Amino acid sequence: MSVQPVKTRFAPSPTGLLHLGNVRTALFNALLARHHGGIFLLRIEDTDLRRSQRGAIDALIEDLGWLGMVWQEGPGKEAGAGPYRQSERQSLYNRYIVQLNDQGLAYPCFCSAEELAALRQKQLAQGKAPRYPGTCARLSEAEIAARLQQGGEPSLRFRVPQSETIAFDDLVRGRQRFATDDIGDFIIRRANGAAAFFFSNALDDALMGITHVLRGEDHVSNTPRQIMLLNALKLKVPRYGHIALVLGDDSVPLSKRHGSHSVRALRERGYLPMAINNALARLGHYYKEAGYMDFKQLAAGFSTNRLSRASARFDLTQLDHWQRETLVQAGADEILRWMGREVYDRVPEGARAAFVDAVRANILFPQDALVWARITYGAELEITAAASTVLRKAGRDFCRHALDALLHNPHDYQAFVAELQKKSSLRGKALFAPLRAALTGRADGPELKALFPLMGPERVRSRLEMSI
Ligand code: GLU
């Protein structure tokens, strides 16, 4: 028996900027597919034309690309299962809607939005779960014809079977059971003719050959409805896994309201894509490996067995941690690009890779790199209060000794330090702290050993003179 290759998907509704909750869903699906050497597909769920904006689609494609999330099928990677934008799939949906109609499994509903809202209120007031009571389920052909004649624009509802149990094995939550009697007949086509979410989402998963759906647990109660639809259409039902939502530091699930946690905002703040990926891969998924991982390693260690049922909390300190780890790992070229034009222009050609290596462990954002580019190459030096205290304590003689030592060893840091040690009779912190303060104006920062050759003897000399 041949095993169907794993095919996963990310199916965002383009209603705003991608936030970290969405991205984690995308990442988990991408990693699951890659773990099995399968296919990751991107589908744009833009049937709700009012809410979807062209700009939002472009932005989400760009954000996913920036994160390095590669889809093998989707917009720009057309394959047999396309098109990959739901707004271009309406004729397909219509075909399957006709099929449900012919099977007697769909009926037009003329209830107005106001009637439905009032009904909902009433049910809630009675302490009941809101559920469509089937008002239009038994309209005769003649009644339907009459309503249409009167200009009624019906939606279409799926006829939910009575007294059945829909069960499925959730990849995260285990066995799930739902009584169909608790599920009202639901809308599969809206009055404006557009396919409704339940329908287009489930149908596309089946038509696109999706084998595994990892999505937020807010969708778990949709799943029995979608299974019923696919069963009725005799289409293959994917495996579902509903992952706990990501909470922000306000304990509320991340959503578009958390604008500061949009990928766009984090990117503009200077976070690196692999820092975001490393942070998100661990939100609700357990890795044995505690250190930085690239995509390949993240995929190798990914398993649905390691997905947690408990919601995970996201805060920026985690992201800062992974930012540091990523800066240690990233290639010099990537970091240099990330540092930006101003840094690039300030650092002499030929010294750029060395500059990156000198400062990468001491920065978090491009503006930090700019600070060190100014310190290393600037004409003037600002001296912090902490550095100035250190310098005062060391006294003028310290800098005079350093100038002497520099004269004899302008290009050899080790020899320079050895001579300064001898002359000043200082060693360890007592020597390096004032030296650092004189050269950089700071009490901490990158290793002097790395900065010294970048600054060059002229700049080192003028700084020591200034300190005197
Ligand atoms: N478009 C839906 C959403 O963004 C997709 C849900 C799903 O993954 O099935 O919530």
Residues whose N, C-alpha, C, O or C-beta is under 5 A from the ligand:
A	BS01	LIG	A11 P12 S13 E45 R215
